[in-house]
Amino acid sequence: MDKEKNDHKQFLERQLEWCKKQDRIFQQIDIKLHEMKKIAEYSLNHELDSLEIDQLNSQLNELKSEIDFLEKQLKYVVH
């Protein structure tokens, strides 16, 4: 019975670590989404020239790539 309890405890500890990692990834995604929102709001409230538009689009594309990378990390499943 002790072995069964120990195995179950180890399983739950692995699940807890997996959840913590997932939470950290979601936090990073949330930060990047807020950065994207700030860029969008700035664009909406200011008259931008084409150079500024290109720079902000580059920033948005970089943030999107970073989010895509983070999302791929969420797809790994622990059993």
N, C-alpha and C positions, 0 to 999 in steps of 0.2 A: 504493500500500500504506500509506503514511503517513496518508493521509486515513482509510482504513478503521480503522487502529489508533487514531487520534485520536477518531473517532466512537465506537468501542467504549469507549475510556477515558471519554469524556463520558457515555455511557450508564451505565457502571458507577458513576461519581461521582454521577449522579442517583439511581441505585438505593441507593447508600450513604446519601445524604441522606434519602431516603424511609424507609429502615430506622431511621435515627437518630430521625426524627420519630415513627415508630410506637413506638419504644422509649420515648420521652419520654411519649407518651400512655399506654402501658401502665403506666409508673411512676406517673403521676397516678391512674390507675384503682386501682392497688394501694394507694396511700395512702388513697384514699376508702373502699375496701373494709375496710381495717384500722380506720378510724374507725367504720364501721358495726359491725364486730365488737366494738369496745370498748363501743359503746352497747348492743348486745345483751347482752354479758356483764354490764355494769353493771345492766341491767334484770333480768337473771336473779338477780343476787346481792343486790338491794335491794328493800325494800318501797316501792313508789311510789304516790303519790296520783294522782288523775286528771289534775291539772295537769302533774305531772312526766311522766306517760305521754304526754300531748298534746305537750309540748315535745320529748320524745325522738322521737316519731313525726314531728314536723315536721322535726327534724334528719335523720332517716333518709330522709324523702321528698326533702329538699333534696339530700342526697348521691346519692340514686338519680337525680334529675334531672341532676345534674352528670355522673354516670357515663354516662347515656344520651347526653348531649351529646358526651362524649368518644368513646363507641363509634361515633357517626355519623362522626366524623372518621377513624376507622380504615377506613371503607368506601371511601374514595377510592382509586382504583387509578392507579398511574403506569405508563405504557408506555414 
